[in-house]
């Protein structure tokens, strides 16, 4: 599944992920491969991203830290709010 995180200043992250946890208005929620299409508002909080990295690739790390989770790199970063769109295994996050 492809994730793209865009801020007003730059594209913060673009790459393959297996799981994303985001701060929704009514609490945190996760998105996995095959998730139903949706659009949702996001609130201030932490986004957790679990990347999928091929053996010959170097993980991207725009977040606070990079660690291993189930054999794949994981990182987090904070947002002040935004909007998420999920459709056809592509996630677009417009974040502040």
Secondary structure, 3 states (H helix, E strand, C coil): CEEEEECCCCEEEEEEEEEEEEEECCEEEEEECCCCCEEEEECCEEEEEEECCCCCCCCCCCCCCCEEECCEEEEEEEECCEEEEEECCEEEEEEC
